[in-house]
Amino acid sequence: MSFLASSLARVKPSPTIAVTTRAAELKAQGRNIIGLSAGEPDFDTPENIRDAAKAAMDAGKTRYTAPDGIAELKQAICEKFARENGLTYTPSQISVGTGGKQTLYNALVATMNEGDEVLIPAPYWVSYPDMVLLAGGTPVTVAGTADQGYRITPEQLEAAITPKTKWFIFNSPSNPSGAGYSREQLKALTDVLLRHPHVWIMSDDMYEHIAFDGFEFSTPAQVEPKLYDRTLTCNGVSKAYAMTGWRIGYAAGPVELISAMRKIQSQSTSNPSSISQWAALEALNGPQDYVAMSREAFQRRRDLVVKMLNDCDGIDCPTPDGAFYVYPSITGCIGKTAPSGKVIETDEDFATELLDTEGVAIVFGGAFGLSPAFRVSYAAADETLVEACTRIKRFCEALK
Ligand SMILES: Cc1ncc(COP(=O)(O)O)c(C=O)c1O
């Protein structure tokens, strides 16, 4: 019998990290590799935020804090929810964690019992199913296909709910598809959820601020206030303020759940980094110029990448509403043969062959639960994106 926990056997390592690692290996061998697989802004953390961190260190704010966040940050988060989302929370309803990932994970660990199901629309952020498995629950996916704009329909949601459904995870704009739900599209889903009072809603709003063409972001507790008492609204500073390495995320919800999450955090990481919390406070309360600047840059890059990928044989790339990913469908490439003789049977074959022949690292759709497709993270310089898309085009042209 293995020394390792049996729960681990059900969990895969993050495929996005696996691709990044393989690309790094090839680079170390001297290959010219373009990595478009990592999910983080390529900008530096804004100066005012870095300065706030330095000031916090110099002021001796370097000790343990309350397990789920300093009072000042919780207050700023309450103000953010009121100002940007029309949601009223008090500090006792706020949990700050080591990244959005930890808050989502805490919530799952705090609520999962054996047999509990969690509904996850696909394509999904790679970590959702595995976090559910680690927490002892069962992920149930619902496919939001390309012809549905990578969104699920209210009918699909209704059909997927069972007496065992505990959570519905909602992510708009989405990683990996960039698809966002309009207020009306979201309202159609919340109408379904109203009819099923045993289902809780975990809304992952991480890409709220990266939305294009005037897309108006909305979140379930705002669209349907009757769901407020069973919604955990999750967000963070990683993507909005180029702070992925600082590891600060937060969630707001009913006091009982937030207290349970605090208990878990107090016995695992104790508290998120004190310095990062002071930096996050400045991110939320300070000037917001970075948010507008990065949104503009990402929209320009999105347009560039969508246009160039739609020019490639066998690729169909929808235009996303937000985030910094595109999720082109590659139905037209499947079954073709690469110059190496390799038949492209799956999107994983496509990704491996593309990396090996053209040195472009992307993540295959299977990792996100919807195939055949791949994800490009366009959080990279314009010239890099042009070069990458040129290589992808050459790769597609060579497929016979
Ligand atoms: C949809 C989504 N949610 C949550 C996270 C976690 O963000 P972090 O833990 O860096 O705050 C990510 C990061 O990739 C994400 O894409």
PDBQT file of the ligand as one rigid body, heavy atoms in Angstrom, charges set to zero:
ROOT
HETATM    1  C1  LIG A 501     -10.833  31.612 -12.771  1.00  0.00    +0.000 C 
HETATM    2  C2  LIG A 501      -9.755  31.740 -11.762  1.00  0.00    +0.000 A 
HETATM    3  N1  LIG A 501     -10.085  31.761 -10.470  1.00  0.00    +0.000 NA
HETATM    4  C3  LIG A 501      -9.164  31.861  -9.511  1.00  0.00    +0.000 A 
HETATM    5  C4  LIG A 501      -7.839  31.954  -9.810  1.00  0.00    +0.000 A 
HETATM    6  C5  LIG A 501      -6.847  32.043  -8.679  1.00  0.00    +0.000 C 
HETATM    7  O1  LIG A 501      -6.198  33.224  -8.589  1.00  0.00    +0.000 OA
HETATM    8  P1  LIG A 501      -5.170  33.530  -7.412  1.00  0.00    +0.000 P 
HETATM    9  O2  LIG A 501      -5.096  32.345  -6.525  1.00  0.00    +0.000 OA
HETATM   10  O3  LIG A 501      -3.882  33.838  -8.076  1.00  0.00    +0.000 OA
HETATM   11  O4  LIG A 501      -5.733  34.717  -6.701  1.00  0.00    +0.000 OA
HETATM   12  C6  LIG A 501      -7.431  31.922 -11.139  1.00  0.00    +0.000 A 
HETATM   13  C7  LIG A 501      -5.994  31.952 -11.491  1.00  0.00    +0.000 C 
HETATM   14  O5  LIG A 501      -5.567  31.518 -12.525  1.00  0.00    +0.000 OA
HETATM   15  C8  LIG A 501      -8.410  31.824 -12.142  1.00  0.00    +0.000 A 
HETATM   16  O6  LIG A 501      -8.087  31.809 -13.444  1.00  0.00    +0.000 OA
ENDROOT
TORSDOF 0
